[in-house]
Amino acid sequence: MKKIPCSLLIFIILLTACTTETTLVTPTLAPVTPTRIPAIATLAISAISSPTLAPPTFSFNSTPFATPTSVGNDPFNVVAGIDEIFPDSEWVDIQSAQGGTVWLLTDQGVARVSDAGWTIYLSGYEGYLIGIDSTDRAWVISETRDSISVWDGTMWTKYSGENGWEALKSPEDLGMAVASGQYIWMASLDELPGQIWLSTREDVRRFDGVRWKIFKLEEMGLTQGTKDPNFDPFPLPLLGVEAIQSTGEVWVGECDSWPNSLPFDGSGARWFDGKSWRGKSTPVESGCVHSIQEDAAGNIWMAVNFSLWRFTPSTQAWVNFTLTEFSAHSQSFIFDIAISDAGEPWLITQALCPGGGACTSRTLYHLEEGVWRPVGSITNVSINLGAVLSDSAGTIWLLPSQGESGFYRIVDNIPQLVSNLIVNDWTMDTTGRIWVIGKAGQEDKDSLWLATE
């Protein structure tokens, strides 16, 4: 049984089709310290007109917001120990479910968990567990990778070549090797009503309830990087899916990344309008796409290399919110983004030294009233920033990287340290509550925690 987590570097977003008209806005900065479309017989790549450039309208203030503070009451309470639910699990993952519950996925099976207890949904399986869809079906790719099966709570249904499924050549098509000799499993699943979308490392697959349709990178207008003998291991494309329910197009972003998630190269973003793949001659036609998100107003935000772009489907306008000034000895890329209810971006940047290594701490920035500012002296805190997110109340949270500790909550632009849990995985449920797989101390075993305030 293999673990296939859902936090990935290629994103598929479903949106509305229109003709693109583009505008570019570039901020001025000062130095700082630091997811049923009919089957398509023929696919084509459509070019779109070049962007129109406009003068800068944003400014930068290098003075950070106030220094981080600590609060007395930890908002996280333990729900259950992982061993209480599935003893002796070798790995564990967490996924949001309906009604404010979550799915606990392990090599031993699947359980549905609420703050009142848990129910075992699937006990034992063979293959690569991808995830659970919104109708509570568990999807598993076979050990031989020549079929995919789905568990509906009572029986298995298998889909193979006669259903359009194409065999994956090797486990590497689901992930990539890391230095420890293990694999990072990169396949993930997402959906819209009547369709399931699945990513492997080198293609995207759509299931319409009867058949699978395979979209190769070339069909989408994306390319793989050419192997350079000077780099070992060579960075490979990582694909994942994420669906936005508001419209009907499919957005894809590609990034070639190192095993440590540092970007190497990329062939940008494309979108599927139901007939063809589009995206040539747009501001995001090339580069490493590290994140794609939709805000409450329906704008699409993309972190591409060192640029932050916002696309408005209703007007087909592109706006660039790029941070361009970083330390003189390094380049930087946008590691993660979150968009507040007010449409203001928060982002984590990370600097790269020559040769591709990470040479400084990650830094959090906030764009407020047209001004970019670093938030607190986060780089002076013992924390490896892993994610920034906005919950249902509009509160911004800073989460640590896997295996690290330190949860921050932003209150009045002040980062408050609210928990020192050591985090292995996390999700936000449909009610906006944060669930964490983690432990209070290095010697403790993993438990499932829930933020209750």
Phi and psi in degrees as a GROMACS rama.xvg file:
@    title "Ramachandran Plot"
@    xaxis  label "Phi"
@    yaxis  label "Psi"
@TYPE xy
-112.211  145.006  LYS-2
-85.3667  133.491  LYS-3
-130.991  89.8425  ILE-4
-71.4028  169.703  PRO-5
-111.956  15.4175  CYS-6
-103.117  110.405  SER-7
-135.03  174.716  LEU-8
-110.382  -0.401355  LEU-9
-117.422  137.463  ILE-10
-128.34  138.156  PHE-11
-114.591  121.971  ILE-12
-121.935  134.655  ILE-13
-100.642  119.454  LEU-14
-141.678  -174.618  LEU-15
-94.1092  144.847  THR-16
-87.1364  137.91  ALA-17
-153.788  178.136  CYS-18
-93.5317  135.136  THR-19
-88.8363  135.624  THR-20
-130.148  132.605  GLU-21
-123.025  138.952  THR-22
-129.963  148.129  THR-23
-121.979  130.649  LEU-24
-126.162  125.383  VAL-25
-115.872  121.939  THR-26
-73.7102  153.041  PRO-27
-95.6111  129.572  THR-28
-124.891  155.886  LEU-29
-112.607  160.431  ALA-30
-58.9989  146.796  PRO-31
-133.793  160.905  VAL-32
-93.0183  141.689  THR-33
-85.3177  136.113  ILE-37
-57.5689  149.63  PRO-38
-63.2021  140.078  ALA-39
-109.733  123.172  ILE-40
-77.2182  -38.0219  ALA-41
-129.283  131.719  THR-42
-111.009  146.743  LEU-43
-140.929  154.882  ALA-44
-99.705  120.878  ILE-45
-103.886  133.705  SER-46
-81.8758  151.111  ALA-47
-127.703  148.978  ILE-48
-58.3204  151.291  SER-49
-66.8265  152.85  SER-50
-70.8876  152.451  PRO-51
-95.3593  130.612  THR-52
-92.8139  145.831  LEU-53
-133.049  161.153  ALA-54
-66.0089  158.96  PRO-55
-65.0027  147.916  PRO-56
-130.449  -3.66189  THR-57
-108.658  155.392  PHE-58
-126.887  175.332  SER-59
-134.701  139.106  PHE-60
-123.357  116.655  ASN-61
-76.2442  -10.0444  SER-62
-75.5086  120.055  THR-63
-70.217  158.421  PRO-64
-63.883  -179.917  PHE-65
-59.2162  156.212  ALA-66
-63.6114  145.393  THR-67
-57.4651  147.107  PRO-68
-121.524  172.542  THR-69
-116.768  149.029  SER-70
-115.609  156.214  VAL-71
-77.8012  -38.0706  GLY-72
-99.8878  119.695  ASN-73
-71.8822  124.15  ASP-74
-76.5396  -9.75358  PRO-75
-91.198  129.054  PHE-76
-121.598  141.621  ASN-77
-72.0113  134.466  VAL-78
-95.8222  -45.6403  VAL-79
-167.986  152.14  ALA-80
-75.8674  143.564  GLY-81
-60.6843  -36.8957  ILE-82
-67.3562  -22.5837  ASP-83
-68.2883  -31.1701  GLU-84
-92.7976  -52.5369  ILE-85
-132.707  93.6735  PHE-86
-62.0993  144.136  PRO-87
63.5965  29.6147  ASP-88
-69.1909  137.576  SER-89
-83.645  -29.3138  GLU-90
-145.816  160.348  TRP-91
-147.065  141.156  VAL-92
-134.32  163.785  ASP-93
-134.371  141.303  ILE-94
-141.695  138.473  GLN-95
-64.9693  141.784  SER-96
-123.972  -177.377  ALA-97
-77.3006  156.336  GLN-98
67.9602  28.74  GLY-99
73.9153  18.3763  GLY-100
-105.835  172.971  THR-101
-134.466  157.335  VAL-102
-96.8986  133.857  TRP-103
-104.997  114.114  LEU-104
-106.186  127.754  LEU-105
-139.294  174.792  THR-106
-71.7286  -12.6963  ASP-107
-93.9796  -19.7254  GLN-108
155.618  -165.964  GLY-109
-128.767  136.908  VAL-110
-130.11  149.426  ALA-111
-103.041  130.047  ARG-112
-124.125  136.508  VAL-113
-123.456  177.165  SER-114
-71.8978  -5.09864  ASP-115
-102.963  -5.21116  ALA-116
148.992  -162.483  GLY-117
-146.304  159.925  TRP-118
-131.506  131.426  THR-119
-74.4256  122.938  ILE-120
-98.5323  -40.143  TYR-121
-142.602  122.703  LEU-122
-114.283  103.733  SER-123
86.6239  138.78  GLY-124
-165.16  166.691  TYR-125
-124.912  127.837  GLU-126
125.312  -157.809  GLY-127
-106.97  109.268  TYR-128
-74.6777  118.782  LEU-129
-89.8234  -46.9162  ILE-130
163.656  -175.934  GLY-131
-116.668  132.595  ILE-132
-88.6804  -178.755  ASP-133
-72.5255  -13.2607  SER-134
-97.8366  17.9595  THR-135
65.2488  37.6813  ASP-136
-104.816  135.959  ARG-137
-97.383  129.069  ALA-138
-105.839  128.868  TRP-139
-134.154  125.023  VAL-140
-84.8142  137.123  ILE-141
-65.0753  159.528  SER-142
-57.1863  -35.7402  GLU-143
-85.1197  -4.2828  THR-144
64.3171  15.6501  ARG-145
-98.2215  7.36686  ASP-146
-159.274  163.362  SER-147
-132.994  137.124  ILE-148
-122.38  153.286  SER-149
-128.743  133.416  VAL-150
-101.917  121.711  TRP-151
-101.88  12.0104  ASP-152
103.598  -19.154  GLY-153
-130.349  -28.4929  THR-154
-152.688  161.798  MET-155
-98.07  142.738  TRP-156
-124.097  130.649  THR-157
-108.125  137.461  LYS-158
-123.183  128.3  TYR-159
-135.315  -148.184  SER-160
-57.9155  -39.2517  GLY-161
-67.5302  -12.5677  GLU-162
-105.537  14.2753  ASN-163
89.9782  -4.71626  GLY-164
-70.3743  134.039  TRP-165
-107.115  133.824  GLU-166
-64.2811  139.209  ALA-167
-82.4942  134.611  LEU-168
-67.1116  -32.6357  LYS-169
-158.171  166.356  SER-170
-58.1329  -26.597  PRO-171
-61.0608  -22.643  GLU-172
-69.8021  -12.8376  ASP-173
-103.478  -3.88826  LEU-174
-176.375  -158.195  GLY-175
-148.698  150.748  MET-176
-72.4666  148.082  ALA-177
-120.485  171.051  VAL-178
-59.5827  -28.568  ALA-179
-74.904  -5.5946  SER-180
91.4868  -3.65981  GLY-181
-90.4385  176.746  GLN-182
-117.177  144.489  TYR-183
-95.8629  114.327  ILE-184
-83.6521  123.278  TRP-185
-111.969  -3.8443  MET-186
-67.6397  147.879  ALA-187
-151.358  164.594  SER-188
-129.094  140.306  LEU-189
-151.776  179.078  ASP-190
-161.432  162.924  GLU-191
-124.369  168.776  LEU-192
-54.9363  124.127  PRO-193
84.5788  0.481401  GLY-194
-146.998  142.396  GLN-195
-111.921  133.052  ILE-196
-113.346  134.801  TRP-197
-134.653  137.264  LEU-198
-112.945  142.058  SER-199
-110.678  -166.732  THR-200
-74.6197  -26.1104  ARG-201
-125.551  4.70829  GLU-202
-156.177  172.689  ASP-203
-123.397  137.039  VAL-204
-125.095  134.195  ARG-205
-118.878  130.81  ARG-206
-112.211  124.554  PHE-207
-99.357  12.4113  ASP-208
102.261  -14.3911  GLY-209
-128.807  -48.972  VAL-210
-130.117  158.954  ARG-211
-98.0758  141.018  TRP-212
-117.699  129.443  LYS-213
-102.301  128.2  ILE-214
-109.824  110.941  PHE-215
-77.9988  161.761  LYS-216
-56.607  -43.4544  LEU-217
-62.1616  -37.6541  GLU-218
-64.1208  -30.9925  GLU-219
-86.297  -2.18386  MET-220
80.1967  19.8625  GLY-221
-108.042  159.12  LEU-222
-133.539  156.341  THR-223
-91.1454  148.933  GLN-224
-68.0096  154.374  GLY-225
-87.0151  134.705  THR-226
-63.5274  129.196  LYS-227
-107.862  120.279  ASP-228
-62.2639  -13.4341  PRO-229
-80.7804  -8.74371  ASN-230
-119.249  127.907  PHE-231
-149.078  120.509  ASP-232
-75.8972  149.09  PRO-233
-76.2024  134.417  PHE-234
-65.3269  140.801  PRO-235
-123.76  156.941  LEU-236
-68.8727  139.017  PRO-237
-116.369  124.219  LEU-238
-113.383  143.331  LEU-239
-152.005  165.833  GLY-240
-122.896  145.484  VAL-241
-148.244  127.201  GLU-242
-105.834  138.451  ALA-243
-112.57  127.375  ILE-244
-81.4049  -9.86252  GLN-245
-69.1559  -29.9631  SER-246
-138.65  -143.775  THR-247
-138.211  3.75375  GLY-248
-89.645  161.867  GLU-249
-111.061  120.795  VAL-250
-102.292  137.914  TRP-251
-129.597  131  VAL-252
-120.177  137.659  GLY-253
-117.276  139.602  GLU-254
-147.017  127.856  CYS-255
-88.632  122.206  ASP-256
-129.896  154.23  SER-257
-73.3595  162.816  TRP-258
-56.7043  -24.2692  PRO-259
-89.9807  14.6896  ASN-260
74.5006  4.85007  SER-261
-75.3218  135.517  LEU-262
-72.8858  146.555  PRO-263
-114.358  -50.0816  PHE-264
-163.396  -178.113  ASP-265
179.218  160.101  GLY-266
-111.588  23.4847  SER-267
79.2194  -156.61  GLY-268
-115.874  144.847  ALA-269
-134.615  160.48  ARG-270
-138.871  149.577  TRP-271
-105.432  121.255  PHE-272
-95.6952  12.197  ASP-273
99.3159  -15.1544  GLY-274
-129.593  -38.4887  LYS-275
-146.905  163.334  SER-276
-91.7191  133.184  TRP-277
-124.109  166.84  ARG-278
134.968  -6.63097  GLY-279
-65.1824  149.076  LYS-280
58.6168  37.35  SER-281
-116.568  167.38  THR-282
-61.1049  -18.3587  PRO-283
-113.125  29.5477  VAL-284
-74.3974  -13.7042  GLU-285
-146.078  164.498  SER-286
109.223  166.555  GLY-287
-80.8296  115.094  CYS-288
-89.2194  110.914  VAL-289
-97.5644  -19.8473  HIS-290
-162.007  143.198  SER-291
-135.124  129.098  ILE-292
-143.125  152.789  GLN-293
-108.69  137.701  GLU-294
-94.4167  179.627  ASP-295
-64.2618  -23.5119  ALA-296
-90.7558  -0.72159  ALA-297
90.7548  6.01118  GLY-298
-74.9374  148.697  ASN-299
-108.287  125.183  ILE-300
-107.315  136.539  TRP-301
-133.255  131.436  MET-302
-97.2819  113.572  ALA-303
-125.146  114.108  VAL-304
52.8579  -117.006  ASN-305
-102.439  11.4938  PHE-306
-111.977  145.13  SER-307
-112.811  117.952  LEU-308
-113.068  144.793  TRP-309
-121.755  126.897  ARG-310
-114.356  128.302  PHE-311
-105.794  105.704  THR-312
-56.6624  -36.2896  PRO-313
-65.9567  -32.1027  SER-314
-111.706  -7.36382  THR-315
59.8396  29.166  GLN-316
-96.0184  139.494  ALA-317
-107.779  134.714  TRP-318
-128.706  134.868  VAL-319
-101.272  122.53  ASN-320
-109.613  35.189  PHE-321
-66.8356  137.375  THR-322
-86.8876  118.805  LEU-323
-112.849  -15.2978  THR-324
-105.818  114.899  GLU-325
-129.542  -176.513  PHE-326
-60.5089  148.247  SER-327
-65.9377  -25.62  ALA-328
-92.8113  3.0826  HIS-329
-149.987  164.602  SER-330
-100.688  167.286  GLN-331
-137.541  157.416  SER-332
-134.031  159.852  PHE-333
-84.3944  116.406  ILE-334
-82.3355  -39.2559  PHE-335
-158.468  156.127  ASP-336
-136.29  154.9  ILE-337
-142.766  142.743  ALA-338
-116.039  125.176  ILE-339
-73.2547  168.554  SER-340
-59.6006  -26.6303  ASP-341
-82.6925  -0.116953  ALA-342
81.8459  15.973  GLY-343
-92.8815  130.973  GLU-344
-82.7317  142.016  PRO-345
-118.055  139.07  TRP-346
-145.747  151.489  LEU-347
-107.044  126.556  ILE-348
-107.622  156.988  THR-349
-139.583  134.688  GLN-350
-86.0865  147.547  ALA-351
-116.208  132.559  LEU-352
-81.4134  163.332  CYS-353
-55.0613  133.581  PRO-354
97.9114  -5.9618  GLY-355
97.3282  1.47955  GLY-356
-83.1674  158.808  GLY-357
-86.1951  124.223  ALA-358
-117.857  -5.32349  CYS-359
-139.15  168.008  THR-360
-66.9407  156.667  SER-361
-75.1064  148.942  ARG-362
-125.36  136.771  THR-363
-95.7975  132.809  LEU-364
-123.696  153.742  TYR-365
-135.23  132.577  HIS-366
-98.0182  113.429  LEU-367
-132.143  123.785  GLU-368
52.8195  41.0546  GLU-369
81.825  4.49599  GLY-370
-121.63  126.663  VAL-371
-83.1954  132.866  TRP-372
-142.078  144.499  ARG-373
-68.4808  146.796  PRO-374
-102.527  109.48  VAL-375
62.9514  177.88  GLY-376
-93.6632  56.2132  SER-377
-58.5574  -34.8177  ILE-378
-67.0373  -14.5489  THR-379
-92.2648  -0.301502  ASN-380
-100.676  144.438  VAL-381
-74.9387  77.9163  SER-382
-148.729  138.502  ILE-383
-104.239  98.3867  ASN-384
-58.5778  124.372  LEU-385
-108.387  -26.4816  GLY-386
-165.055  152.048  ALA-387
-123.544  134.249  VAL-388
-144.745  157.809  LEU-389
-113.899  125.355  SER-390
-87.496  -176.172  ASP-391
-65.0544  -21.3393  SER-392
-90.5676  0.0735221  ALA-393
84.9254  4.61682  GLY-394
-73.783  136.331  THR-395
-91.4381  130.665  ILE-396
-117.128  144.074  TRP-397
-111.678  123.539  LEU-398
-110.391  144.432  LEU-399
-77.9995  163.472  PRO-400
-66.8213  162.573  SER-401
-56.727  130.959  GLN-402
85.0676  -4.12409  GLY-403
-104.521  169.979  GLU-404
-122.244  161.491  SER-405
114.315  98.4342  GLY-406
-101.871  130.547  PHE-407
-117.297  145.703  TYR-408
-121.478  133.52  ARG-409
-90.8522  120.306  ILE-410
-126.136  118.016  VAL-411
52.6686  43.8945  ASP-412
63.0749  15.8598  ASN-413
-109.754  122.475  ILE-414
-72.8435  123.411  PRO-415
-109.584  123.582  GLN-416
-74.4837  114.105  LEU-417
-110.654  -16.1434  VAL-418
-159.819  146.667  SER-419
-110.94  26.4399  ASN-420
-57.1243  141.858  LEU-421
-89.6652  119.265  ILE-422
-99.1978  133.524  VAL-423
-110.301  -28.1454  ASN-424
-164.741  161.539  ASP-425
-155.615  161.633  TRP-426
-153.769  162.678  THR-427
-112.021  128.492  MET-428
-80.5363  179.134  ASP-429
-68.8464  -12.3077  THR-430
-98.137  1.95949  THR-431
89.9695  9.70059  GLY-432
-87.1637  146.345  ARG-433
-96.703  127.378  ILE-434
-111.677  142.213  TRP-435
-134.302  136.912  VAL-436
-96.7516  117.77  ILE-437
-173.175  -167.67  GLY-438
-148.887  156.058  LYS-439
-77.5316  -30.0588  ALA-440
-141.382  162.061  GLY-441
-61.2375  -29.6224  GLN-442
-88.3815  -6.11181  GLU-443
-82.1106  162.54  ASP-444
-91.5934  156.485  LYS-445
-64.469  141.53  ASP-446
-130.554  169.462  SER-447
-101.176  125.396  LEU-448
-118.15  153.252  TRP-449
-135.306  130.709  LEU-450
-78.1496  118.959  ALA-451
-104.07  5.8389  THR-452
